[in-house]
Amino acid sequence: MMGTTKTEEFTVKDNKIANYAKALAHPARIAILQLLIKKQACICGDIVEELPLSQSTVSQHLKELKEAGLIKGDIEGVKVCYCIDDKEWEAARSYLNGLFESYSNKTNCC
């Protein structure tokens, strides 16, 4: 795992890709993203009911997704409502697609 000082040795782009990958690196977070995508709306409180996880576990996963910028949350009364952050989602798509599309095994080296 990279220490915080080591991340400074890499480009902003490299760090963004790593942050997105870290956020996507758990099946519960993928399930949360798929739920938000399926609903196409902000979800307030329904997330826990949809997943086989405790409230505290879901909250931790939401925090990770929010820190990566993939989702955003707005406070409505006593609830926090979450949805996909469109702008950051497009940035993540661009960075990750760029990484995968940059590879071309024309040399058939392995």
Salt bridges, closest charged atoms under 4 A:
GLU9 OE2 - LYS6 NZ 3.86
GLU50 OE2 - LYS39 NZ 3.94
GLU64 OE1 - LYS22 NZ 3.94
GLU67 OE2 - LYS63 NZ 3.70
GLU88 OE2 - LYS16 NZ 2.80
GLU90 OE2 - ARG93 NH2 2.92
